[in-house]
Amino acid sequence: MFRRVPDSALQPCDFVICYPDHHHVGMYVGNNTVIHAPHTGTTVQFGTLAGWYSDHYSGATRIS
């Protein structure tokens, strides 16, 4: 149902997965930008794939 997506093929609506245990997921929206809720109690935010995400990035998936 979910298939891995190479970094070079990311498209809007792909799921970006972070941490080795896949604990945090964001949705790629294009232009190196992700929408996610950083932690419980915060609002949904836009972030970049640089910084925290690049340090914890473990891959992306797409719903087929």
Order of alpha helices (4+ residues) and beta strands (2+ residues): beta-beta-beta-beta-beta-alpha-beta
